[in-house]
Each structure stands twice: as structure tokens, then as C-alpha cells.
Amino acid sequence: MLSALLGGKIAEDLGQKIVLGIAALAILASAYLLGYNQCRKDVVEESKKELKAQLDAKQEEFNQQLRELERLRKLDQQLISTYQTALNTLNAKQTTITKEIVKYVPDNESCNLTAGAVGLLNDARQGVSQGTPAVAAGRSDAEKRTASEPVVSHDAGAGDR
């Protein structure tokens, strides 16, 4: 009976030790998992911070480029405005000069050049090389001596456009 009593007591002690061992193992496993999860959270938080810093840097770079584009757009607008003003001034002066020429230089038929002279001047202006026949060369002497067609408009530079 003593041995049965001792055997029961040992079994009971052994059962308690096993239960305590399993409980200790469960506590250690949960502590490990909590630590692992905390470590993962720290890694995730660190990654978030790095990504946020990279995003902020890219956003600032984008904002700088946007400011530069806006500065260039304003500069373009200023240049266009300056050019338009200069063009309007030039057109006004051209109109004034054209009106003044008509006022002070009368249309005179005797001032017309002959067709030959006009051909010669055109050839000289175009820089006809030696050996190339002039435009006026194909005309007869009578055609060369006839007056050129009268100028209908005194619009300065109208033929150059």
C-alpha cells in the first residue's frame, strides 16, 4: 500500500510537472511570438519611414521642376509680349513710311526702267555667274527698251513677303 501510495503521489507530481512544463513552454512560445511580431512591426514602421522620406524627396523635386516650368512660362509670355509690341511698332512704322513715300515721291511714268534694265538688275541681284545666260538675253532689243510694267502699289516690301 505504501508503494501504491507512493506511485500515485509520483504520478500526481509527474502530471503536475508536465502541466507546468507545458504551461512554461506555452509562455515561452507566446513571448517569442510577441517579440517576433514586435520586431516585424518595427521593420514595417522603419520601411514606412524610409518610403515616406523618399516620397517627400520626390515630391519636393517635382515641386521644384513645377516652379521652374512656371518661371519659364512667364518668361515666354514676356518674350511673346515684347515681340508682339516690337512687331506692332514695326508694322506701324512701315505703314507710315509707305504713306510718306507716296506723299513725297510721285508716281512718274518716266521713272520706269526698261525691261532690259530690270532684267540686268535682277540678274545682278541674283548673282548670275559667268557662262549662265541672263534672263534679258532672250529678249529682242525692242523688248529690252520697252518700259517695265508700272508699279500698281507703293507697298514697301510687298514682293519680299
C-alpha positions as CSV (number, residue, x, y, z in Angstrom):
1,M,0.0,0.0,0.0
2,L,2.8,2.3,0.7
3,S,4.2,1.6,-2.8
4,A,0.8,2.2,-4.3
5,L,0.5,5.4,-2.3
6,L,4.0,6.4,-3.4
7,G,3.3,5.5,-7.0
8,G,0.1,7.6,-7.0
9,K,2.0,10.5,-5.5
10,I,4.8,10.3,-8.0
11,A,2.3,10.1,-10.9
12,E,0.5,13.1,-9.5
13,D,3.8,15.0,-9.1
14,L,4.8,14.0,-12.6
15,G,1.4,15.1,-14.0
16,Q,1.8,18.5,-12.3
17,K,5.4,18.8,-13.6
18,I,4.2,18.0,-17.2
19,V,1.4,20.6,-16.9
20,L,3.8,23.2,-15.5
21,G,6.3,22.3,-18.3
22,I,3.6,22.7,-21.0
23,A,2.5,26.0,-19.4
24,A,6.1,27.2,-19.3
25,L,6.5,26.2,-23.0
26,A,3.3,28.0,-23.9
27,I,4.5,31.1,-22.1
28,L,7.9,31.0,-23.9
29,A,6.2,30.4,-27.3
30,S,3.9,33.3,-26.8
31,A,6.8,35.6,-25.6
32,Y,8.7,34.5,-28.7
33,L,5.8,35.2,-31.0
34,L,5.1,38.6,-29.3
35,G,8.8,39.5,-29.7
36,Y,8.8,38.4,-33.3
37,N,5.6,40.3,-34.1
38,Q,7.1,43.4,-32.4
39,C,10.2,43.0,-34.5
40,R,8.1,42.8,-37.6
41,K,6.2,45.9,-36.6
42,D,9.5,47.8,-36.1
43,V,10.7,46.7,-39.5
44,V,7.5,47.7,-41.2
45,E,7.5,51.1,-39.4
46,E,11.1,51.6,-40.4
47,S,10.2,50.8,-44.0
48,K,7.3,53.1,-43.9
49,K,9.5,55.9,-42.7
50,E,12.1,55.3,-45.5
51,L,9.4,55.2,-48.1
52,K,7.8,58.4,-46.7
53,A,11.2,60.1,-46.8
54,Q,11.7,59.0,-50.5
55,L,8.2,60.2,-51.4
56,D,8.8,63.6,-49.7
57,A,12.1,64.0,-51.6
58,K,10.4,63.1,-55.0
59,Q,7.5,65.5,-54.2
60,E,10.0,68.3,-53.5
61,E,11.9,67.6,-56.7
62,F,8.6,67.6,-58.6
63,N,7.6,70.9,-56.9
64,Q,10.9,72.5,-57.9
65,Q,10.5,71.4,-61.5
66,L,7.0,72.7,-61.5
67,R,8.2,76.1,-60.2
68,E,10.9,76.2,-62.9
69,L,8.3,75.4,-65.6
70,E,6.1,78.2,-64.3
71,R,9.1,80.6,-64.3
72,L,9.9,79.6,-67.9
73,R,6.2,80.0,-68.9
74,K,6.2,83.5,-67.5
75,L,9.4,84.3,-69.4
76,D,7.9,83.0,-72.6
77,Q,4.9,85.2,-72.1
78,Q,7.1,88.2,-71.5
79,L,9.1,87.5,-74.7
80,I,6.0,87.0,-76.7
81,S,4.6,90.3,-75.4
82,T,7.8,92.1,-76.2
83,Y,8.0,90.6,-79.6
84,Q,4.4,91.4,-80.4
85,T,4.9,95.0,-79.2
86,A,8.0,95.3,-81.4
87,L,6.2,93.8,-84.4
88,N,3.2,96.2,-83.9
89,T,5.7,99.1,-83.8
90,L,7.5,97.9,-86.9
91,N,4.2,97.5,-88.8
92,A,3.1,101.0,-87.8
93,K,6.4,102.5,-89.0
94,Q,6.2,100.5,-92.2
95,T,2.7,101.9,-92.9
96,T,3.8,105.4,-92.0
97,I,6.8,105.1,-94.3
98,T,4.7,103.7,-97.2
99,K,2.2,106.6,-96.8
100,E,5.1,109.2,-96.7
101,I,6.7,107.7,-99.8
102,V,3.5,108.1,-101.8
103,K,3.2,111.7,-100.4
104,Y,6.7,112.8,-101.4
105,V,7.6,110.6,-104.4
106,P,5.0,111.0,-107.1
107,D,4.2,108.1,-109.5
108,N,6.1,109.2,-112.6
109,E,5.9,107.1,-115.8
110,S,9.3,108.5,-117.0
111,C,11.0,106.9,-114.0
112,N,10.1,103.4,-115.1
113,L,13.1,101.3,-116.0
114,T,13.2,99.4,-119.3
115,A,12.7,95.7,-119.3
116,G,16.3,95.1,-120.2
117,A,17.5,97.3,-117.2
118,V,15.2,95.4,-114.9
119,G,16.5,92.1,-116.2
120,L,20.1,93.3,-115.8
121,L,19.4,94.5,-112.2
122,N,17.6,91.2,-111.4
123,D,20.5,89.2,-112.8
124,A,23.0,91.2,-110.8
125,R,20.9,90.9,-107.6
126,Q,20.7,87.1,-108.1
127,G,24.4,86.9,-108.7
128,V,24.3,85.3,-112.2
129,S,27.6,83.5,-112.7
130,Q,29.7,83.9,-115.8
131,G,28.6,81.5,-118.5
132,T,25.0,81.5,-117.4
133,P,22.8,83.4,-119.8
134,A,21.0,86.4,-118.3
135,V,17.2,86.5,-118.3
136,A,17.2,89.5,-120.5
137,A,19.4,87.8,-123.1
138,G,16.5,86.0,-124.7
139,R,14.7,89.3,-125.4
140,S,14.9,91.4,-128.6
141,D,16.4,94.9,-128.5
142,A,12.9,96.4,-128.8
143,E,11.6,94.4,-125.9
144,K,14.6,95.4,-123.8
145,R,13.9,99.0,-124.4
146,T,10.2,99.0,-123.6
147,A,9.3,100.3,-120.2
148,S,8.7,97.9,-117.4
149,E,5.2,97.4,-116.1
150,P,4.2,100.3,-113.9
151,V,4.1,99.7,-110.1
152,V,0.5,99.4,-109.0
153,S,1.0,99.6,-105.3
154,H,3.6,101.5,-103.3
155,D,3.5,98.9,-100.6
156,A,7.1,98.7,-99.4
157,G,8.5,95.2,-99.4
158,A,5.3,93.6,-100.7
159,G,7.3,91.5,-103.2
160,D,9.6,90.2,-100.5
161,R,6.9,88.5,-98.4
